[in-house]
Amino acid sequence: MKQLLLIIFFLLSQSTFAETENKEFESKGLNEVSVENISGKVTVSAFEGAKASVVATKNKFSDKCKMSIDRSGNKLVLKVEKSGGVFSSDECDVDFEVKVPKAVDLSLNVGSGNMIINGIHGALNFKVGSGNTSADGSFKKIDGMSGSGNVTVKGLNGGGGIKTGSGEINLTFTNKSLKGELDLKAGSGNATLLFPKGSKVKTNFFAGSGQVSNELGDNPNALFLVSMKAGSGNLKIKSY
């Protein structure tokens, strides 16, 4: 019994409790959000109100970790840094929950962790080492890179580019009168694109192994080009 109590005391003494930090900023004039995070989940949601807010939960945060949450002009800037180089054994793991006006451009950079975006209307720029990216809103442009993890975006109104090492790509477009180009590069993984009925697209596809399935048909006069290069993976274009 005494040994059991000693073990419980030791485990409790070694445990860490997540520390939470809350900040609020004036919403007026805020039209850009930048996040640089080493590890942790990032959630960005649209919120109509006088105040934008950030809740940062420090799951692991040693004395070599540094976090800043500030507003610089029209931009909200969140950043987690670590001293000691990339090979340091100390970990900086922070979850961010951000609520901002819906009309903002996003620039998100996460080493490891999932990203969830809800209700945002703007440009979407993201980079994630490992983790899933899920976005639902209205995005005029997309520029994304993912080492490993699925990318799911609903509400695309324009082109851009996505590059993935491994993982599925699922994109839903809301505008059938698209112009420009969507450039997809995938090491391994399928890409499924959904367009409104009546959309016109043309495709340029190259893969070591894989094929194209296009419910809309390939229209040489289309003003929107879908290009995909993949080591292995299929390109599926569907209508709804």
VEXDREN-2710 file (C-alpha; in Angstrom, 1 decimal):
% VEXDREN-2710
k/r/px/py/pz
1/MET/0.0/0.0/0.0
2/LYS/2.8/2.4/0.9
3/GLN/4.6/1.6/-2.4
4/LEU/1.4/2.4/-4.3
5/LEU/1.0/5.7/-2.6
6/LEU/4.6/6.6/-3.4
7/ILE/4.0/5.8/-7.1
8/ILE/0.8/7.9/-7.2
9/PHE/2.6/10.8/-5.5
10/PHE/5.5/10.6/-8.0
11/LEU/3.2/10.5/-11.0
12/LEU/1.2/13.5/-9.7
13/SER/4.4/15.4/-9.0
14/GLN/5.6/14.8/-12.6
15/SER/2.3/15.8/-14.2
16/THR/1.8/19.1/-15.9
17/PHE/-1.3/21.1/-16.2
18/ALA/-2.1/23.1/-19.4
19/GLU/-1.9/26.8/-18.9
20/THR/-4.4/29.0/-20.8
21/GLU/-3.8/32.5/-22.0
22/ASN/-6.7/34.7/-23.3
23/LYS/-6.4/38.0/-25.3
24/GLU/-8.9/40.3/-27.0
25/PHE/-8.4/42.8/-29.8
26/GLU/-10.6/45.4/-31.6
27/SER/-12.2/43.8/-34.6
28/LYS/-12.5/47.0/-36.6
29/GLY/-10.0/47.1/-39.4
30/LEU/-8.7/43.6/-38.8
31/ASN/-8.4/41.9/-42.2
32/GLU/-5.4/39.5/-41.9
33/VAL/-4.4/36.7/-39.6
34/SER/-0.9/35.2/-39.4
35/VAL/-0.1/32.1/-37.3
36/GLU/3.3/30.4/-36.9
37/ASN/3.1/27.4/-34.5
38/ILE/5.5/24.6/-33.9
39/SER/3.0/22.0/-32.7
40/GLY/-0.6/22.0/-31.8
41/LYS/-4.1/22.5/-33.2
42/VAL/-5.1/25.8/-34.8
43/THR/-8.8/26.7/-35.1
44/VAL/-9.9/29.9/-36.8
45/SER/-13.6/30.8/-36.8
46/ALA/-15.6/33.8/-38.1
47/PHE/-17.1/35.9/-35.3
48/GLU/-19.3/39.0/-35.7
49/GLY/-18.6/41.3/-32.8
50/ALA/-16.6/44.3/-31.5
51/LYS/-13.8/42.1/-30.2
52/ALA/-11.6/39.4/-31.8
53/SER/-10.2/36.9/-29.4
54/VAL/-7.4/34.4/-29.0
55/VAL/-7.3/31.5/-26.5
56/ALA/-3.9/29.8/-26.3
57/THR/-3.6/26.5/-24.4
58/LYS/0.0/25.6/-23.6
59/ASN/0.0/21.8/-23.5
60/LYS/3.8/21.6/-23.3
61/PHE/5.8/24.8/-22.9
62/SER/9.4/24.8/-21.5
63/ASP/11.5/27.8/-20.6
64/LYS/13.0/27.6/-24.1
65/CYS/9.6/28.3/-25.7
66/LYS/8.3/31.8/-26.5
67/MET/4.9/32.9/-27.5
68/SER/3.6/36.2/-28.8
69/ILE/0.0/37.3/-29.6
70/ASP/-0.2/40.8/-30.9
71/ARG/-2.1/43.0/-33.4
72/SER/0.1/45.0/-35.8
73/GLY/-1.9/47.4/-37.9
74/ASN/-4.6/45.4/-39.6
75/LYS/-3.0/42.1/-38.9
76/LEU/-3.3/39.7/-36.0
77/VAL/0.0/37.9/-35.5
78/LEU/0.4/34.7/-33.4
79/LYS/3.8/33.1/-33.1
80/VAL/5.4/30.3/-31.1
81/GLU/9.2/30.1/-31.2
82/LYS/11.8/27.8/-29.6
83/SER/15.5/28.5/-28.8
84/GLY/18.1/25.8/-28.9
85/GLY/17.7/24.8/-32.6
86/VAL/15.4/22.3/-34.2
87/PHE/17.1/19.4/-32.4
88/SER/16.3/20.7/-28.9
89/SER/14.5/18.1/-26.8
90/ASP/12.2/20.7/-25.3
91/GLU/8.7/20.8/-26.7
92/CYS/6.5/23.7/-27.4
93/ASP/2.9/22.5/-28.0
94/VAL/0.2/25.1/-28.1
95/ASP/-3.4/25.0/-29.2
96/PHE/-4.8/28.2/-30.6
97/GLU/-8.5/29.0/-30.8
98/VAL/-9.0/32.3/-32.8
99/LYS/-12.2/34.2/-33.4
100/VAL/-12.0/37.0/-36.0
101/PRO/-14.2/38.9/-38.5
102/LYS/-15.1/36.7/-41.4
103/ALA/-13.5/38.9/-44.1
104/VAL/-9.8/38.1/-43.4
105/ASP/-6.9/36.6/-45.3
106/LEU/-5.2/33.7/-43.5
107/SER/-1.6/32.7/-43.4
108/LEU/-1.1/29.6/-41.3
109/ASN/2.2/27.8/-40.7
110/VAL/2.1/24.8/-38.4
111/GLY/4.9/22.2/-37.9
112/SER/2.7/19.5/-36.5
113/GLY/-1.1/19.6/-35.8
114/ASN/-4.5/19.9/-37.3
115/MET/-5.9/23.1/-38.7
116/ILE/-9.7/23.9/-38.7
117/ILE/-11.1/26.9/-40.4
118/ASN/-14.8/27.9/-40.2
119/GLY/-16.7/30.7/-41.9
120/ILE/-13.8/32.7/-43.2
121/HIS/-14.1/34.8/-46.4
122/GLY/-10.7/35.6/-47.9
123/ALA/-7.5/34.1/-49.3
124/LEU/-6.2/30.9/-47.7
125/ASN/-2.5/30.3/-47.4
126/PHE/-1.2/27.4/-45.3
127/LYS/1.8/25.2/-44.6
128/VAL/1.7/22.2/-42.4
129/GLY/4.4/19.5/-41.8
130/SER/2.0/16.8/-40.5
131/GLY/-1.7/17.1/-39.8
132/ASN/-5.0/17.4/-41.4
133/THR/-6.3/20.7/-42.9
134/SER/-10.1/21.3/-42.9
135/ALA/-11.6/24.6/-44.2
136/ASP/-15.2/25.7/-44.8
137/GLY/-16.0/29.2/-45.9
138/SER/-15.5/31.3/-49.1
139/PHE/-12.0/31.4/-50.4
140/LYS/-11.0/33.6/-53.4
141/LYS/-7.6/31.9/-53.6
142/ILE/-5.7/29.0/-52.1
143/ASP/-2.0/28.3/-51.7
144/GLY/-1.2/25.3/-49.5
145/MET/1.5/22.8/-48.7
146/SER/1.2/19.7/-46.5
147/GLY/3.9/17.1/-45.8
148/SER/1.5/14.5/-44.6
149/GLY/-2.2/14.7/-43.9
150/ASN/-5.5/15.3/-45.7
151/VAL/-6.6/18.6/-47.2
152/THR/-10.3/19.3/-47.3
153/VAL/-11.6/22.7/-48.4
154/LYS/-15.2/23.7/-49.1
155/GLY/-16.1/27.1/-50.6
156/LEU/-13.4/27.7/-53.2
157/ASN/-14.1/30.6/-55.7
158/GLY/-10.8/30.7/-57.5
159/GLY/-7.6/28.9/-58.3
160/GLY/-4.2/28.6/-56.7
161/GLY/-2.0/25.7/-55.8
162/ILE/-1.7/22.8/-53.4
163/LYS/1.3/20.5/-52.8
164/THR/1.2/17.4/-50.6
165/GLY/3.6/14.7/-49.8
166/SER/1.0/12.2/-48.8
167/GLY/-2.7/12.5/-48.1
168/GLU/-6.1/13.0/-49.8
169/ILE/-7.1/16.3/-51.4
170/ASN/-10.8/17.1/-51.4
171/LEU/-12.0/20.5/-52.8
172/THR/-15.4/21.9/-53.4
173/PHE/-16.0/24.9/-55.7
174/THR/-19.0/27.2/-55.4
175/ASN/-18.6/29.3/-58.6
176/LYS/-19.1/27.7/-62.0
177/SER/-17.7/30.6/-63.9
178/LEU/-14.2/30.1/-62.9
179/LYS/-11.1/31.6/-64.5
180/GLY/-7.5/30.8/-63.9
181/GLU/-5.7/27.6/-62.8
182/LEU/-5.5/25.1/-60.0
183/ASP/-2.1/23.4/-59.7
184/LEU/-2.0/20.2/-57.7
185/LYS/1.2/18.3/-56.9
186/ALA/1.0/15.1/-54.8
187/GLY/3.6/12.5/-53.9
188/SER/0.9/10.0/-53.1
189/GLY/-2.8/10.4/-52.7
190/ASN/-6.0/11.0/-54.7
191/ALA/-7.6/14.4/-55.5
192/THR/-11.3/14.8/-55.7
193/LEU/-12.7/18.1/-57.0
194/LEU/-16.4/19.0/-56.9
195/PHE/-17.8/21.7/-59.2
196/PRO/-21.4/23.1/-59.7
197/LYS/-23.3/21.6/-62.6
198/GLY/-22.6/23.5/-65.8
199/SER/-19.0/24.3/-64.9
200/LYS/-16.4/24.1/-67.7
201/VAL/-12.9/22.8/-67.0
202/LYS/-9.9/21.4/-68.8
203/THR/-7.3/19.1/-67.3
204/ASN/-3.6/18.5/-67.6
205/PHE/-2.8/15.3/-65.7
206/PHE/0.5/13.3/-65.2
207/ALA/1.1/10.5/-62.8
208/GLY/3.4/7.6/-62.3
209/SER/0.3/5.5/-61.6
210/GLY/-3.2/6.9/-61.6
211/GLN/-6.0/8.1/-63.9
212/VAL/-8.5/10.9/-64.5
213/SER/-12.2/10.6/-64.0
214/ASN/-14.1/13.7/-65.2
215/GLU/-17.9/13.9/-64.9
216/LEU/-17.9/17.4/-66.5
217/GLY/-15.9/16.3/-69.5
218/ASP/-12.7/18.0/-70.7
219/ASN/-13.6/21.3/-72.4
220/PRO/-10.8/22.8/-74.5
221/ASN/-12.5/26.2/-74.4
222/ALA/-12.8/26.3/-70.7
223/LEU/-11.2/29.2/-68.8
224/PHE/-10.3/27.2/-65.8
225/LEU/-7.4/24.7/-66.0
226/VAL/-6.8/21.9/-63.5
227/SER/-3.3/20.6/-63.5
228/MET/-2.1/17.6/-61.4
229/LYS/1.2/15.9/-61.1
230/ALA/1.4/12.9/-58.8
231/GLY/3.7/10.0/-58.1
232/SER/0.7/7.9/-57.5
233/GLY/-3.0/8.9/-57.3
234/ASN/-6.1/9.5/-59.2
235/LEU/-7.8/12.8/-60.2
236/LYS/-11.6/12.7/-59.9
237/ILE/-13.7/15.6/-61.0
238/LYS/-17.4/15.5/-60.0
239/SER/-20.4/17.8/-60.3
240/TYR/-23.1/18.5/-57.8
END
